[in-house]
């Protein structure tokens, strides 16, 4: 299916990785700053950003987007290097959500999801770099 990806599919893949990296970095920044600006958000009409349901939905979306993007990238460039960042990033995001569900440690939650979001963003960037560096030639395996 992805063997001979048309140029438009490759362009779409690059867009998804760029979008995913940007969204993941914004998520990491959001999670890092949320404890600081928690009281200001309602005054600005942005209280939904502090809602746990919003955070869970965003993390779920980020995990699905990154997983699909890296699967498409792997089919194109054949390298699992981006997974080195994605797997621990997802683990940290999930652990952060579990800690937040217990309301045990808001600081631990913020640290875990911030680092996890950054790792997911880095996975997108590594995937993008690998896809751009991949050249189809006689040594290409697909």
LINFENHU-V359673 format. One record per residue. N is the residue number from 1. RES is the residue in three letters. PSI is psi in radians with two decimals (none if undefined). OMEGA is omega in radians with two decimals (none if undefined). NEAR is the number of other C-alpha atoms within 12 Angstrom. Layout:
n->N res->RES psi->PSI omega->OMEGA near->NEAR
n->N res->RES psi->PSI omega->OMEGA near->NEAR
//
This chain:
n->1 res->UNK psi->-0.79 omega->-3.11 near->10
n->2 res->UNK psi->0.11 omega->-3.05 near->19
n->3 res->UNK psi->-0.97 omega->3.13 near->18
n->4 res->UNK psi->1.33 omega->-3.09 near->15
n->5 res->UNK psi->2.20 omega->3.06 near->20
n->6 res->UNK psi->2.81 omega->-3.11 near->13
n->7 res->UNK psi->-0.63 omega->-3.14 near->11
n->8 res->UNK psi->-0.64 omega->3.10 near->12
n->9 res->UNK psi->-0.69 omega->3.10 near->20
n->10 res->UNK psi->-0.72 omega->3.09 near->25
n->11 res->UNK psi->-0.73 omega->3.12 near->17
n->12 res->UNK psi->-0.75 omega->3.13 near->20
n->13 res->UNK psi->-0.75 omega->3.10 near->36
n->14 res->UNK psi->-0.71 omega->3.12 near->28
n->15 res->UNK psi->-0.78 omega->-3.12 near->23
n->16 res->UNK psi->-0.75 omega->3.12 near->31
n->17 res->UNK psi->-0.73 omega->3.12 near->38
n->18 res->UNK psi->-0.76 omega->3.10 near->27
n->19 res->UNK psi->-0.81 omega->-3.13 near->24
n->20 res->UNK psi->-0.73 omega->3.12 near->40
n->21 res->UNK psi->-0.79 omega->3.13 near->34
n->22 res->UNK psi->-0.82 omega->-3.14 near->25
n->23 res->UNK psi->-0.70 omega->-3.13 near->30
n->24 res->UNK psi->-0.72 omega->3.08 near->41
n->25 res->UNK psi->-0.72 omega->3.10 near->30
n->26 res->UNK psi->-0.67 omega->3.09 near->27
n->27 res->UNK psi->-0.78 omega->3.14 near->39
n->28 res->UNK psi->-0.75 omega->3.11 near->35
n->29 res->UNK psi->-0.77 omega->3.11 near->25
n->30 res->UNK psi->-0.82 omega->-3.09 near->29
n->31 res->UNK psi->-0.60 omega->3.13 near->40
n->32 res->UNK psi->-0.65 omega->-3.07 near->28
n->33 res->UNK psi->-0.29 omega->-3.06 near->24
n->34 res->UNK psi->-0.78 omega->3.13 near->30
n->35 res->UNK psi->-0.51 omega->-3.11 near->22
n->36 res->UNK psi->-0.73 omega->-3.04 near->16
n->37 res->UNK psi->0.27 omega->-3.07 near->19
n->38 res->UNK psi->-0.70 omega->-3.11 near->22
n->39 res->UNK psi->-0.34 omega->-3.08 near->16
n->40 res->UNK psi->-0.53 omega->-3.04 near->17
n->41 res->UNK psi->-0.81 omega->3.13 near->19
n->42 res->UNK psi->-0.62 omega->3.14 near->14
n->43 res->UNK psi->-0.47 omega->3.13 near->11
n->44 res->UNK psi->0.01 omega->-3.11 near->12
n->45 res->UNK psi->0.35 omega->-3.09 near->12
n->46 res->UNK psi->0.51 omega->-3.11 near->16
n->47 res->UNK psi->-0.48 omega->-3.13 near->19
n->48 res->UNK psi->-0.43 omega->3.12 near->19
n->49 res->UNK psi->-0.38 omega->3.13 near->27
n->50 res->UNK psi->-0.02 omega->-3.11 near->28
n->51 res->UNK psi->2.35 omega->-3.13 near->18
n->52 res->UNK psi->-0.60 omega->3.12 near->23
n->53 res->UNK psi->-0.71 omega->3.09 near->16
n->54 res->UNK psi->-0.78 omega->-3.12 near->19
n->55 res->UNK psi->-0.78 omega->3.12 near->32
n->56 res->UNK psi->-0.73 omega->3.12 near->25
n->57 res->UNK psi->-0.74 omega->-3.13 near->19
n->58 res->UNK psi->-0.75 omega->3.12 near->30
n->59 res->UNK psi->-0.76 omega->3.09 near->37
n->60 res->UNK psi->-0.78 omega->3.11 near->21
n->61 res->UNK psi->-0.76 omega->-3.13 near->24
n->62 res->UNK psi->-0.71 omega->-3.13 near->41
n->63 res->UNK psi->-0.79 omega->3.14 near->35
n->64 res->UNK psi->-0.82 omega->-3.14 near->19
n->65 res->UNK psi->-0.83 omega->-3.12 near->30
n->66 res->UNK psi->-0.74 omega->-3.13 near->43
n->67 res->UNK psi->-0.80 omega->3.12 near->30
n->68 res->UNK psi->-0.73 omega->-3.14 near->23
n->69 res->UNK psi->-0.77 omega->3.14 near->39
n->70 res->UNK psi->-0.55 omega->3.07 near->43
n->71 res->UNK psi->-0.78 omega->3.10 near->29
n->72 res->UNK psi->-0.75 omega->3.12 near->33
n->73 res->UNK psi->-0.74 omega->3.12 near->41
n->74 res->UNK psi->-0.71 omega->3.10 near->31
n->75 res->UNK psi->-0.51 omega->-3.12 near->26
n->76 res->UNK psi->-0.84 omega->-3.03 near->34
n->77 res->UNK psi->-0.25 omega->3.04 near->34
n->78 res->UNK psi->0.21 omega->-3.12 near->25
n->79 res->UNK psi->2.47 omega->3.12 near->24
n->80 res->UNK psi->0.19 omega->-3.09 near->24
n->81 res->UNK psi->-0.64 omega->-3.13 near->24
n->82 res->UNK psi->-0.49 omega->3.12 near->34
n->83 res->UNK psi->-0.45 omega->3.10 near->31
n->84 res->UNK psi->-0.49 omega->3.10 near->20
n->85 res->UNK psi->-0.64 omega->-3.07 near->28
n->86 res->UNK psi->-0.83 omega->-3.07 near->39
n->87 res->UNK psi->-0.89 omega->3.10 near->26
n->88 res->UNK psi->-0.51 omega->3.10 near->26
n->89 res->UNK psi->-0.81 omega->3.10 near->36
n->90 res->UNK psi->-0.76 omega->3.14 near->36
n->91 res->UNK psi->-0.73 omega->-3.13 near->24
n->92 res->UNK psi->-0.67 omega->3.10 near->30
n->93 res->UNK psi->-0.81 omega->-3.13 near->40
n->94 res->UNK psi->-0.76 omega->3.10 near->29
n->95 res->UNK psi->-0.68 omega->3.11 near->27
n->96 res->UNK psi->-0.68 omega->3.11 near->36
n->97 res->UNK psi->-0.64 omega->3.12 near->35
n->98 res->UNK psi->-0.77 omega->3.11 near->23
n->99 res->UNK psi->-0.72 omega->3.14 near->22
n->100 res->UNK psi->-0.60 omega->3.12 near->27
n->101 res->UNK psi->-0.52 omega->3.11 near->18
n->102 res->UNK psi->-0.20 omega->-3.06 near->14
n->103 res->UNK psi->0.49 omega->-3.06 near->15
n->104 res->UNK psi->-0.70 omega->-3.02 near->14
n->105 res->UNK psi->1.64 omega->3.11 near->18
n->106 res->UNK psi->-0.57 omega->3.12 near->25
n->107 res->UNK psi->-0.78 omega->3.09 near->20
n->108 res->UNK psi->-0.73 omega->3.10 near->26
n->109 res->UNK psi->-0.87 omega->-3.10 near->33
n->110 res->UNK psi->-0.72 omega->-3.14 near->34
n->111 res->UNK psi->-0.84 omega->-3.11 near->30
n->112 res->UNK psi->-0.85 omega->-3.08 near->32
n->113 res->UNK psi->-0.51 omega->3.09 near->44
n->114 res->UNK psi->-0.83 omega->3.12 near->36
n->115 res->UNK psi->-0.71 omega->3.11 near->34
n->116 res->UNK psi->-0.79 omega->3.10 near->39
n->117 res->UNK psi->-0.67 omega->3.10 near->49
n->118 res->UNK psi->-0.72 omega->3.11 near->35
n->119 res->UNK psi->-0.69 omega->3.09 near->37
n->120 res->UNK psi->-0.72 omega->3.10 near->48
n->121 res->UNK psi->-0.74 omega->3.11 near->44
n->122 res->UNK psi->-0.62 omega->3.08 near->35
n->123 res->UNK psi->-0.74 omega->3.08 near->44
n->124 res->UNK psi->-0.77 omega->-3.11 near->48
n->125 res->UNK psi->-0.70 omega->3.08 near->36
n->126 res->UNK psi->-0.76 omega->3.12 near->33
n->127 res->UNK psi->-0.76 omega->3.12 near->43
n->128 res->UNK psi->-0.79 omega->-3.14 near->37
n->129 res->UNK psi->-0.75 omega->3.12 near->26
n->130 res->UNK psi->-0.72 omega->3.14 near->28
n->131 res->UNK psi->-0.66 omega->3.14 near->35
n->132 res->UNK psi->-0.54 omega->-3.11 near->19
n->133 res->UNK psi->-0.33 omega->-3.08 near->15
n->134 res->UNK psi->2.22 omega->3.12 near->22
n->135 res->UNK psi->2.24 omega->3.08 near->16
n->136 res->UNK psi->2.17 omega->3.13 near->17
n->137 res->UNK psi->-2.93 omega->-3.09 near->9
n->138 res->UNK psi->-0.50 omega->-3.12 near->7
n->139 res->UNK psi->-0.07 omega->-3.10 near->9
n->140 res->UNK psi->2.33 omega->-3.08 near->13
n->141 res->UNK psi->-0.10 omega->-3.10 near->15
n->142 res->UNK psi->none omega->none near->18
//
